[in-house]
Amino acid sequence: MSLKNASLSAENLLTKGLQELGIAFTKGQINAFMTYLSELKKWNRAYNLTALKTDEDIIIKHFLDSLLYLKAIPPGPLKLADAGAGAGFPGIPLKIVRPEIEIALIEASRKKAAFLRHMTRLLRLAEADVIEQRLEHLGNAYEKGFDVIVSRATFSTADFLKMACPYVKDNGMLILNKGPKVSEELKELEQAYYERGPAVEVMTVHLPFADVQRNLVVLSCKMKP
């Protein structure tokens, strides 16, 4: 761990991060994250699910980074899809702290989908489905099926809008987590759609324990008149 956080256990680091983000939590939720951490490291040795190896990196750059989406996700029960879920980010952390959300983890990789099924069973996450498929190939069964679709995968904003919009409800939203080049992507999006582009909101948020700003790009699939 870094010198800055060397004295903190994994549990304490997570707890302080949740407090900094203003997220209420229970002991059971902290235990769920610790189980997730342990299983991710165990599976990672065989399946290379993530390049991050240390407890500190996983907690900050996976768990807490995933929870930044809560700044944009509406309160209350809703149907949420995580497109390109990988090892479960941001979907599983969001489900742990917002158990009322009905979640679909969309992941085309067989080994990653197997890990996601393992985690949803182990953590006893109700109303959490794993869809072993690519986002753009979901098909008619999921058309207009979700209130919110999120992703940490490397979709461009324009590509994500094109692939995800068929599966979000008319009043729903898409949320991407982007780095410092967000303005370039939004300029490309504006050029692609001209005046009739989607409504776009960018929320800048700080990642705890890291000198990093994240940009949550919130998109509506409704085009301007």
C-alpha contacts under 8 A as a table, 3 or more apart, distances in Angstrom:
res1	aa1	res2	aa2	distance
1	M	5	N	6.29
1	M	6	A	5.19
1	M	54	T	7.40
1	M	55	D	7.81
1	M	56	E	6.02
2	S	5	N	5.44
2	S	6	A	5.51
3	L	6	A	4.91
3	L	7	S	7.93
4	K	7	S	7.91
5	N	8	L	5.50
5	N	13	L	7.58
6	A	9	S	7.92
8	L	11	E	7.88
8	L	12	N	5.68
8	L	13	L	5.65
9	S	12	N	5.13
9	S	13	L	6.04
10	A	13	L	5.15
10	A	14	L	6.24
10	A	34	M	7.88
10	A	55	D	6.17
10	A	56	E	6.76
10	A	59	I	7.48
11	E	14	L	5.26
11	E	15	T	6.13
11	E	30	I	7.10
11	E	34	M	7.02
12	N	15	T	4.94
12	N	16	K	6.08
13	L	16	K	5.27
13	L	17	G	6.14
13	L	56	E	7.64
13	L	59	I	7.62
14	L	17	G	5.02
14	L	18	L	6.15
14	L	30	I	7.76
14	L	59	I	6.30
14	L	60	I	7.78
14	L	64	L	7.67
15	T	18	L	5.22
15	T	19	Q	6.24
15	T	30	I	7.49
16	K	19	Q	5.03
16	K	20	E	6.12
17	G	20	E	5.05
17	G	21	L	6.29
17	G	60	I	7.84
17	G	64	L	6.77
17	G	208	P	5.86
17	G	209	F	7.59
18	L	21	L	5.11
18	L	22	G	6.18
18	L	23	I	5.24
18	L	24	A	7.32
18	L	25	F	7.71
18	L	64	L	7.35
19	Q	22	G	4.96
19	Q	23	I	5.94
19	Q	24	A	7.38
20	E	23	I	7.75
20	E	208	P	6.88
21	L	68	L	7.84
21	L	208	P	7.57
24	A	97	V	7.95
25	F	29	Q	6.24
25	F	30	I	7.31
25	F	97	V	6.74
26	T	29	Q	5.19
26	T	30	I	6.52
27	K	30	I	5.10
27	K	31	N	6.20
28	G	31	N	5.02
28	G	32	A	6.20
29	Q	32	A	4.93
29	Q	33	F	6.37
29	Q	96	I	6.26
29	Q	97	V	6.74
30	I	33	F	5.18
30	I	34	M	6.32
31	N	34	M	5.04
31	N	35	T	6.21
32	A	35	T	5.12
32	A	36	Y	6.14
32	A	96	I	7.29
32	A	123	L	6.40
33	F	36	Y	4.90
33	F	37	L	6.08
33	F	93	P	7.62
33	F	96	I	7.82
34	M	37	L	4.97
34	M	38	S	6.22
35	T	38	S	5.14
35	T	39	E	6.13
35	T	123	L	7.94
36	Y	39	E	5.24
36	Y	40	L	5.94
36	Y	119	M	7.14
37	L	40	L	5.24
37	L	41	K	6.33
37	L	55	D	7.35
37	L	58	I	7.45
37	L	59	I	7.90
38	S	41	K	5.39
38	S	42	K	6.25
39	E	42	K	4.96
39	E	43	W	6.04
39	E	119	M	7.98
40	L	43	W	5.31
40	L	44	N	5.78
40	L	49	L	7.67
40	L	87	A	7.76
41	K	44	N	4.96
41	K	45	R	6.58
41	K	53	K	7.07
42	K	45	R	5.76
42	K	46	A	7.61
43	W	46	A	5.56
43	W	47	Y	5.91
43	W	48	N	7.45
43	W	49	L	7.36
43	W	115	F	7.66
44	N	47	Y	5.07
44	N	48	N	4.51
44	N	49	L	5.15
44	N	50	T	6.66
45	R	48	N	6.09
47	Y	111	K	7.07
48	N	51	A	7.14
49	L	86	G	7.34
49	L	87	A	5.99
49	L	112	K	6.83
50	T	53	K	7.51
50	T	87	A	7.22
52	L	57	D	6.07
52	L	58	I	6.07
53	K	57	D	6.93
53	K	58	I	6.94
54	T	57	D	5.31
54	T	58	I	6.23
55	D	58	I	5.24
55	D	59	I	6.03
56	E	59	I	5.27
56	E	60	I	6.05
57	D	60	I	5.29
57	D	61	K	5.43
57	D	62	H	7.32
58	I	61	K	5.45
58	I	62	H	5.02
58	I	63	F	6.47
59	I	62	H	5.68
59	I	63	F	4.82
59	I	64	L	6.11
60	I	63	F	5.90
60	I	64	L	5.03
60	I	65	D	6.27
60	I	207	L	7.62
60	I	208	P	7.03
60	I	209	F	7.05
60	I	210	A	7.76
61	K	64	L	6.31
61	K	65	D	5.24
61	K	66	S	7.87
62	H	65	D	5.30
62	H	66	S	5.85
62	H	89	F	6.56
62	H	90	P	7.52
63	F	66	S	5.29
63	F	67	L	6.47
63	F	89	F	7.51
63	F	90	P	7.54
63	F	93	P	6.04
64	L	67	L	5.04
64	L	68	L	6.61
64	L	207	L	7.15
64	L	208	P	7.34
65	D	68	L	5.43
65	D	69	Y	7.91
65	D	90	P	7.76
65	D	207	L	6.33
66	S	69	Y	6.15
66	S	89	F	5.94
66	S	90	P	4.24
66	S	91	G	7.52
66	S	93	P	6.43
66	S	94	L	7.02
67	L	70	L	5.63
67	L	90	P	6.95
67	L	93	P	6.49
67	L	94	L	6.04
68	L	71	K	5.83
68	L	205	V	7.24
68	L	207	L	7.56
69	Y	72	A	5.61
69	Y	73	I	6.31
69	Y	90	P	7.83
69	Y	94	L	7.99
69	Y	175	I	7.60
69	Y	177	N	7.79
69	Y	216	L	7.16
70	L	73	I	4.99
70	L	74	P	7.80
70	L	94	L	7.49
72	A	175	I	7.70
72	A	203	M	7.84
72	A	216	L	7.54
72	A	218	V	7.36
73	I	148	V	7.60
76	G	100	E	7.02
76	G	101	I	7.55
77	P	100	E	5.16
77	P	101	I	5.12
77	P	102	E	7.30
78	L	100	E	7.51
78	L	101	I	5.25
78	L	102	E	6.13
78	L	146	F	7.83
78	L	147	D	6.14
78	L	148	V	7.78
79	K	101	I	6.08
79	K	102	E	4.79
79	K	103	I	5.91
79	K	104	A	7.93
79	K	145	G	7.61
79	K	146	F	5.01
79	K	147	D	5.26
79	K	148	V	6.57
80	L	101	I	6.82
80	L	102	E	6.14
80	L	103	I	4.88
80	L	104	A	6.37
80	L	146	F	5.63
80	L	147	D	5.98
80	L	148	V	4.80
80	L	149	I	5.62
80	L	150	V	7.50
81	A	91	G	7.55
81	A	103	I	5.61
81	A	104	A	4.61
81	A	105	L	6.00
81	A	106	I	6.99
81	A	146	F	6.61
81	A	148	V	6.44
81	A	149	I	4.68
81	A	150	V	6.27
82	D	85	A	5.44
82	D	89	F	7.76
82	D	90	P	6.92
82	D	91	G	5.46
82	D	103	I	7.53
82	D	104	A	6.25
82	D	105	L	5.05
82	D	106	I	5.86
82	D	149	I	5.91
82	D	150	V	5.03
82	D	151	S	5.52
83	A	105	L	6.69
83	A	106	I	4.99
83	A	107	E	6.85
83	A	134	R	7.97
83	A	135	L	6.07
83	A	149	I	6.90
83	A	150	V	6.24
83	A	151	S	5.11
83	A	152	R	7.82
83	A	153	A	7.27
84	G	105	L	7.64
84	G	106	I	5.56
84	G	107	E	4.93
84	G	108	A	7.31
84	G	134	R	7.37
84	G	135	L	7.26
84	G	151	S	6.48
84	G	152	R	7.33
84	G	153	A	5.55
85	A	88	G	4.95
85	A	89	F	5.57
85	A	90	P	7.01
85	A	91	G	6.74
85	A	105	L	5.70
85	A	106	I	5.70
85	A	107	E	5.39
85	A	151	S	7.11
85	A	152	R	7.51
85	A	153	A	7.36
86	G	89	F	6.59
86	G	107	E	6.10
86	G	109	S	7.75
86	G	112	K	5.83
86	G	113	A	7.61
87	A	112	K	5.88
87	A	113	A	7.96
87	A	115	F	6.95
87	A	116	L	6.53
88	G	91	G	5.48
88	G	92	I	5.23
88	G	93	P	7.68
88	G	105	L	7.26
88	G	116	L	6.33
89	F	92	I	6.16
89	F	93	P	6.87
89	F	152	R	6.94
90	P	93	P	5.92
90	P	94	L	6.26
90	P	150	V	7.73
90	P	151	S	7.09
90	P	152	R	6.81
91	G	94	L	5.23
91	G	95	K	6.17
91	G	103	I	7.26
91	G	104	A	7.99
91	G	105	L	6.60
92	I	95	K	4.98
92	I	96	I	6.14
93	P	96	I	5.10
93	P	97	V	6.51
94	L	97	V	5.52
94	L	98	R	5.78
94	L	99	P	7.97
95	K	98	R	4.95
95	K	99	P	5.10
95	K	100	E	7.72
95	K	101	I	6.33
95	K	102	E	7.92
95	K	103	I	7.10
95	K	125	L	7.60
96	I	99	P	5.71
96	I	125	L	7.75
98	R	101	I	5.86
99	P	102	E	7.75
99	P	125	L	7.70
99	P	126	A	7.84
101	I	127	E	7.85
102	E	126	A	7.89
102	E	127	E	5.12
102	E	128	A	6.14
103	I	127	E	6.35
103	I	128	A	4.83
103	I	129	D	6.39
104	A	128	A	5.78
104	A	129	D	4.77
104	A	130	V	5.81
104	A	131	I	6.77
105	L	116	L	7.72
105	L	128	A	7.41
105	L	129	D	6.08
105	L	130	V	4.72
105	L	131	I	5.94
106	I	130	V	6.07
106	I	131	I	4.76
106	I	132	E	6.09
106	I	133	Q	6.20
106	I	134	R	6.87
106	I	135	L	6.69
107	E	110	R	7.88
107	E	112	K	7.01
107	E	113	A	5.84
107	E	130	V	7.40
107	E	131	I	6.24
107	E	132	E	5.09
107	E	133	Q	5.62
107	E	134	R	6.34
107	E	135	L	7.94
108	A	112	K	7.91
108	A	113	A	7.05
108	A	131	I	7.77
108	A	132	E	4.83
108	A	133	Q	4.30
108	A	134	R	5.12
109	S	112	K	5.33
109	S	113	A	5.99
109	S	132	E	7.01
109	S	133	Q	7.89
110	R	113	A	5.08
110	R	114	A	6.10
110	R	132	E	6.94
111	K	114	A	5.05
111	K	115	F	6.37
112	K	115	F	5.05
112	K	116	L	6.24
113	A	116	L	4.98
113	A	117	R	6.25
113	A	130	V	6.68
113	A	131	I	7.63
113	A	132	E	6.05
114	A	117	R	5.19
114	A	118	H	6.21
115	F	118	H	4.97
115	F	119	M	6.20
116	L	119	M	5.12
116	L	120	T	6.18
116	L	130	V	6.75
117	R	120	T	5.23
117	R	121	R	6.23
117	R	129	D	7.92
117	R	130	V	6.33
118	H	121	R	5.33
118	H	122	L	6.04
119	M	122	L	4.98
119	M	123	L	5.84
120	T	123	L	5.38
120	T	124	R	5.73
120	T	125	L	5.11
120	T	126	A	7.91
120	T	128	A	6.70
121	R	124	R	4.90
121	R	125	L	6.60
122	L	125	L	7.94
125	L	128	A	5.89
133	Q	137	H	6.65
133	Q	138	L	6.61
134	R	137	H	5.35
134	R	138	L	6.67
135	L	138	L	5.65
135	L	163	M	6.68
135	L	164	A	6.95
136	E	139	G	7.80
136	E	163	M	5.10
136	E	164	A	7.08
138	L	141	A	7.39
138	L	142	Y	6.41
139	G	142	Y	6.18
139	G	143	E	6.89
140	N	143	E	5.03
142	Y	145	G	5.00
142	Y	146	F	7.87
142	Y	167	Y	5.84
143	E	166	P	5.68
143	E	167	Y	4.39
143	E	168	V	7.10
144	K	166	P	6.06
144	K	167	Y	4.27
144	K	168	V	4.49
144	K	169	K	4.40
144	K	170	D	7.19
145	G	167	Y	5.55
145	G	168	V	5.81
145	G	169	K	6.13
146	F	149	I	6.76
146	F	167	Y	6.25
146	F	168	V	4.74
146	F	169	K	5.73
146	F	172	G	7.20
147	D	168	V	5.83
147	D	169	K	5.57
147	D	171	N	7.39
147	D	172	G	4.55
147	D	173	M	6.53
148	V	168	V	6.54
148	V	172	G	5.62
148	V	173	M	4.99
148	V	174	L	5.71
148	V	175	I	7.49
149	I	164	A	7.21
149	I	168	V	6.94
149	I	173	M	6.62
149	I	174	L	4.91
149	I	175	I	6.37
150	V	174	L	5.83
150	V	175	I	4.74
150	V	176	L	5.93
151	S	175	I	6.73
151	S	176	L	5.47
151	S	177	N	7.18
152	R	176	L	6.41
152	R	177	N	6.01
155	F	159	D	6.14
155	F	160	F	5.63
156	S	159	D	5.21
156	S	160	F	6.05
156	S	185	E	7.12
157	T	160	F	5.17
157	T	161	L	6.17
157	T	176	L	7.55
157	T	185	E	6.45
157	T	186	L	7.30
157	T	189	L	7.03
158	A	161	L	5.19
158	A	162	K	6.34
158	A	185	E	7.84
158	A	188	E	7.73
158	A	189	L	5.55
158	A	192	A	7.86
159	D	162	K	5.12
159	D	163	M	6.14
160	F	163	M	5.18
160	F	164	A	5.70
161	L	164	A	5.46
161	L	165	C	5.70
161	L	174	L	7.59
161	L	219	L	7.77
161	L	221	C	7.11
162	K	165	C	5.98
162	K	166	P	7.91
163	M	166	P	7.00
164	A	167	Y	5.66
164	A	168	V	6.77
164	A	174	L	7.62
165	C	168	V	5.38
165	C	174	L	7.96
165	C	221	C	5.70
168	V	172	G	5.68
168	V	173	M	6.96
168	V	174	L	7.87
168	V	221	C	7.90
169	K	172	G	4.86
169	K	173	M	7.94
170	D	221	C	7.44
170	D	222	K	7.36
171	N	220	S	7.73
172	G	220	S	6.81
172	G	221	C	7.63
173	M	218	V	6.68
173	M	219	L	5.64
173	M	220	S	5.06
173	M	221	C	6.96
174	L	217	V	7.95
174	L	218	V	5.71
174	L	219	L	5.00
174	L	220	S	6.46
174	L	221	C	7.78
175	I	216	L	6.50
175	I	217	V	5.51
175	I	218	V	4.64
175	I	219	L	6.34
176	L	216	L	5.67
176	L	217	V	5.10
176	L	218	V	6.74
177	N	214	R	6.57
177	N	215	N	5.70
177	N	216	L	4.71
177	N	217	V	6.30
178	K	181	K	7.38
178	K	182	V	5.82
178	K	214	R	6.14
178	K	215	N	5.01
178	K	216	L	6.26
178	K	217	V	7.01
179	G	182	V	6.00
179	G	213	Q	7.38
179	G	214	R	5.64
179	G	215	N	6.05
180	P	183	S	7.60
180	P	213	Q	7.89
180	P	214	R	7.64
180	P	215	N	7.61
181	K	184	E	5.53
181	K	185	E	6.82
182	V	185	E	5.24
182	V	186	L	6.27
182	V	215	N	7.18
183	S	186	L	5.12
183	S	187	K	6.14
184	E	187	K	5.12
184	E	188	E	6.38
185	E	188	E	5.08
185	E	189	L	6.19
186	L	189	L	4.83
186	L	190	E	6.11
187	K	190	E	5.06
187	K	191	Q	6.24
188	E	191	Q	5.05
188	E	192	A	6.13
189	L	192	A	5.05
189	L	193	Y	6.32
189	L	197	G	7.58
190	E	193	Y	5.37
190	E	194	Y	5.33
190	E	195	E	7.41
190	E	197	G	6.31
191	Q	194	Y	5.16
192	A	197	G	7.99
193	Y	196	R	5.67
193	Y	197	G	4.72
194	Y	197	G	6.06
195	E	224	K	7.37
196	R	223	M	5.50
196	R	224	K	4.75
196	R	225	P	6.39
197	G	223	M	5.29
197	G	224	K	5.91
198	P	219	L	6.52
198	P	220	S	5.59
198	P	221	C	5.87
198	P	222	K	5.78
198	P	223	M	4.59
198	P	224	K	6.13
199	A	219	L	5.87
199	A	220	S	5.29
199	A	221	C	7.64
199	A	222	K	7.22
199	A	223	M	7.05
199	A	224	K	7.11
200	V	217	V	6.93
200	V	218	V	5.75
200	V	219	L	4.87
200	V	220	S	6.74
201	E	217	V	5.92
201	E	218	V	5.08
201	E	219	L	6.67
202	V	215	N	6.16
202	V	216	L	5.52
202	V	217	V	4.67
202	V	218	V	6.19
203	M	215	N	5.56
203	M	216	L	4.97
203	M	217	V	6.60
203	M	218	V	7.83
204	T	213	Q	6.56
204	T	214	R	5.68
204	T	215	N	4.57
204	T	216	L	6.31
205	V	213	Q	5.70
205	V	214	R	5.26
205	V	215	N	6.37
205	V	216	L	7.52
206	H	211	D	7.94
206	H	212	V	6.20
206	H	213	Q	4.73
206	H	214	R	6.17
207	L	210	A	5.78
207	L	211	D	7.35
207	L	212	V	5.80
207	L	213	Q	6.24
207	L	214	R	6.95
220	S	223	M	7.67
